Amino acid sequence: MNRFCLEVSGDFACFSRPEMKVERVSCDIITPSAARAIFEAIFWKPAIRWRVKRIEVLKPIRWISVRRNEVASKAPVGSVKSAMNAGHGNLALYVEEDRQQRAGLFLRDVAYRIHADLEPVGGDAIENPAKYQEMFRRRAEKGKCVNQPYLGCREFAARFRLIGEDSKKETPPIDESRDLGWMLFDMDFSDPKDPRPQFFRVCMENGVVDLSSAEVRG
């Protein structure tokens, strides 16, 4: 009852590899943390957590190289704190004076089917889990969301739809198996002051990545 499935798609996607410092290079498929964020964009409460269990790749992995204009810096933390304390300040970044071009290797024409569990962790969600499950179901069926789901970068908006119990009629995953190497799994916030990244080895079998048996290292 707590397992839900979404089909998400988009024209472009970029799930940035953490080892690339300057130019953005995407992972081969959507990361579990990015998949979780799509569910949270539709429905999230402090009393629940989303656990992604399975990712199905529905379209072949295709790439596109894009060069974009970006700003080279960000507002200094010290200036932000001073403005907060004083109630005013100049935090503007002038694009014309701080522009630079960066190349990116992105995914194009992507589609995934994501399976995730809605896990109650406290309060009313533990006592009334069905209420939260129905809240998500109604929102997903109507296409409602708290903020627009995206595929790695906010400019790459994601289309989504809820998949019913009879998923056998849906598009099958791609017929491809490969070792995709190490990928970011999620962030460990056990210590809020020092969050740690977690990684896992991605083995795609016939277009499916089973996260329930993934070995996570942090």
VENKALIN-V715145 format. One record per backbone hydrogen bond with DSSP energy under -1.0 kcal/mol. CO is the residue of the C=O (numbers start at 0). NH is the residue of the N-H. E is the energy in kcal/mol with one decimal. If there is no record, write none. Layout:
<<CO NH E> <CO NH E>>
This chain:
<<1 117 -2.6> <3 115 -2.6> <4 162 -2.8> <5 113 -3.2> <6 160 -1.4> <7 111 -3.0> <8 158 -3.0> <9 109 -1.8> <10 108 -2.8> <12 106 -2.8> <14 26 -2.2> <16 19 -1.4> <23 104 -2.7> <24 16 -2.5> <30 34 -2.3> <31 35 -2.6> <32 36 -1.9> <33 37 -1.1> <34 38 -1.3> <35 39 -2.3> <36 40 -1.9> <38 42 -2.5> <40 145 -3.0> <40 146 -1.2> <44 47 -1.9> <46 120 -2.9> <46 121 -1.1> <48 118 -3.2> <50 116 -2.7> <52 210 -1.9> <52 211 -1.1> <53 114 -2.8> <54 208 -3.0> <55 112 -2.3> <56 173 -2.6> <61 107 -1.7> <63 105 -2.8> <65 103 -2.7> <67 101 -2.5> <69 99 -2.7> <75 79 -1.8> <76 80 -2.5> <77 81 -2.2> <78 82 -2.3> <79 83 -2.1> <80 84 -2.3> <81 85 -2.5> <82 86 -2.1> <93 96 -1.1> <97 71 -2.3> <99 69 -3.0> <101 67 -2.8> <103 65 -2.7> <104 25 -2.4> <105 63 -2.2> <106 12 -1.9> <109 9 -2.0> <110 57 -2.4> <111 7 -2.6> <112 55 -2.6> <113 5 -2.5> <114 52 -2.7> <114 53 -1.6> <115 3 -2.9> <116 50 -2.2> <118 48 -2.1> <121 124 -1.2> <122 126 -1.0> <123 127 -2.9> <128 132 -2.1> <129 133 -2.3> <130 134 -1.8> <131 135 -2.1> <132 136 -2.3> <133 137 -2.6> <134 138 -1.9> <135 139 -2.9> <136 140 -2.4> <137 141 -1.6> <138 143 -2.7> <148 157 -2.6> <150 13 -2.1> <150 152 -1.1> <152 155 -2.0> <154 156 -1.0> <155 150 -2.9> <158 8 -2.0> <160 6 -2.6> <164 166 -1.8> <166 169 -1.5> <173 175 -1.6> <175 206 -2.4> <177 203 -2.4> <180 201 -3.0> <182 199 -2.1> <185 197 -2.5> <187 195 -2.0> <190 193 -2.0> <195 187 -3.7> <197 184 -3.5> <197 185 -1.0> <198 216 -3.3> <199 182 -2.2> <201 179 -2.4> <203 177 -1.8> <204 207 -1.4> <206 56 -3.2> <207 204 -2.7> <208 54 -2.2> <210 213 -1.2> <216 198 -3.8>>
